[in-house]
């Protein structure tokens, strides 16, 4: 007997992207809460949100294999991608949470993929994670 697929993930009470990501169309700088975010209900402008918000790719929401421990508000960071890059955006109030396990162990394993750069940022400062767990500094452009 086939089991039903799990229900799709939803943002629920998260909204960490509404804090960490900058949105030029809203003149919202990175690291500040969006004026449209409501803790209990999410975005109050969801139906008319800018394209930057519409196309944002929260890896936790899109990846069935990542369980509730990876939900951004639980983990203390969110992940999104660009071609060849996994970008980890840390909440400045919790900049080292990515170093806890299972996060650091998993991110280090992913960094072992030669086709993928794993970049971890807290604001403009960041590091490139290497397959051996070492890091090298990077700055956001």
C-alpha positions as CSV (number, residue, x, y, z in Angstrom):
1,X,0.0,0.0,0.0
2,X,1.4,3.4,-1.0
3,X,1.5,6.0,1.7
4,X,0.4,9.5,1.0
5,X,3.1,12.1,0.4
6,X,3.7,14.4,3.3
7,X,1.8,17.7,3.1
8,X,3.8,20.5,1.5
9,X,5.8,22.6,3.9
10,X,4.6,26.2,4.6
11,X,6.3,29.2,6.1
12,X,3.9,29.1,9.1
13,X,5.3,31.4,11.8
14,X,8.8,31.6,10.2
15,X,9.3,34.6,8.0
16,X,13.1,34.8,8.6
17,X,13.5,35.7,5.0
18,X,11.4,38.8,5.7
19,X,14.2,39.8,8.1
20,X,17.4,38.7,6.5
21,X,16.9,39.4,2.8
22,X,17.0,42.8,1.3
23,X,14.2,43.8,-1.1
24,X,15.0,46.8,-3.3
25,X,11.4,47.2,-4.5
26,X,10.4,47.8,-0.9
27,X,13.5,49.8,0.0
28,X,14.0,47.1,2.7
29,X,17.6,46.6,3.7
30,X,18.9,43.2,4.6
31,X,18.8,42.5,8.3
32,X,15.7,44.5,9.1
33,X,12.2,43.2,9.4
34,X,9.9,43.9,6.5
35,X,7.1,46.3,7.3
36,X,4.6,43.8,5.8
37,X,5.6,40.9,8.0
38,X,3.2,39.9,10.8
39,X,4.4,37.3,13.3
40,X,1.1,35.5,13.6
41,X,0.1,35.7,9.9
42,X,3.1,36.2,7.7
43,X,3.1,38.8,4.8
44,X,0.2,41.2,4.8
45,X,1.0,42.1,1.2
46,X,1.4,38.5,0.0
47,X,-0.9,38.8,-3.0
48,X,0.9,41.9,-4.3
49,X,4.4,41.1,-3.0
50,X,7.4,42.1,-5.3
51,X,9.0,39.7,-7.7
52,X,12.1,39.4,-5.5
53,X,9.8,37.9,-2.8
54,X,7.9,35.7,-5.3
55,X,11.0,34.0,-6.7
56,X,12.9,33.6,-3.4
57,X,13.9,29.9,-3.1
58,X,13.9,28.9,0.5
59,X,15.7,25.6,0.4
60,X,14.0,24.3,3.5
61,X,10.5,24.8,1.9
62,X,11.6,23.2,-1.3
63,X,13.5,20.2,0.0
64,X,11.4,17.3,1.4
65,X,14.6,15.7,2.9
66,X,15.2,18.6,5.3
67,X,13.1,18.0,8.4
68,X,11.8,20.5,11.0
69,X,15.3,21.0,12.5
70,X,16.2,22.8,9.3
71,X,13.2,25.2,9.5
72,X,14.9,28.7,9.4
73,X,13.5,29.8,12.8
74,X,14.7,26.6,14.4
75,X,18.1,26.5,12.7
76,X,18.9,30.2,13.1
77,X,19.6,30.6,9.4
78,X,18.0,30.2,6.0
79,X,19.4,28.7,2.8
80,X,18.8,29.7,-0.8
81,X,20.7,29.0,-4.0
82,X,22.2,30.5,-7.0
83,X,23.8,28.4,-9.8
84,X,26.7,26.6,-8.3
85,X,26.2,28.1,-4.8
86,X,24.4,27.3,-1.7
87,X,24.0,30.4,0.4
88,X,23.4,30.2,4.1
89,X,22.1,33.5,5.6
90,X,22.5,33.5,9.4
91,X,20.4,35.6,11.7
92,X,22.8,38.2,13.1
93,X,21.4,37.4,16.5
94,X,22.6,33.8,16.0
95,X,25.6,34.0,13.7
96,X,27.2,30.7,14.7
97,X,24.2,28.4,14.8
98,X,25.2,26.9,11.5
99,X,28.2,25.3,13.5
100,X,25.8,23.1,15.5
101,X,25.1,19.6,14.3
102,X,23.5,18.4,12.3
103,X,24.1,21.6,10.4
104,X,27.8,21.9,10.2
105,X,28.3,18.2,9.5
106,X,25.8,18.3,6.6
107,X,26.9,21.6,5.2
108,X,30.5,20.4,5.2
109,X,29.5,17.2,3.4
110,X,27.7,19.4,0.8
111,X,30.8,21.6,0.5
112,X,32.6,18.4,-0.7
113,X,30.7,18.6,-4.0
114,X,33.2,20.3,-6.4
115,X,30.3,21.8,-8.3
116,X,28.9,23.6,-5.3
117,X,30.3,26.6,-3.3
118,X,28.8,26.7,0.2
119,X,28.9,30.3,1.4
120,X,27.8,31.3,4.9
121,X,27.0,34.9,5.7
122,X,26.1,36.9,8.8
123,X,25.4,40.3,7.2
124,X,28.2,41.3,4.8
125,X,30.8,39.1,6.3
126,X,31.0,35.5,5.4
127,X,33.0,32.4,4.9
128,X,33.4,29.8,2.2
129,X,33.1,26.3,3.7
130,X,35.5,23.7,2.5
131,X,35.0,19.9,2.4
132,X,37.5,19.4,5.3
133,X,35.5,21.9,7.4
134,X,38.0,24.7,7.0
135,X,36.7,28.2,6.1
136,X,38.1,31.1,4.2
137,X,36.7,34.6,4.4
138,X,34.5,36.1,1.8
139,X,32.7,39.4,1.5
140,X,29.3,40.0,0.0
141,X,29.5,42.1,-3.2
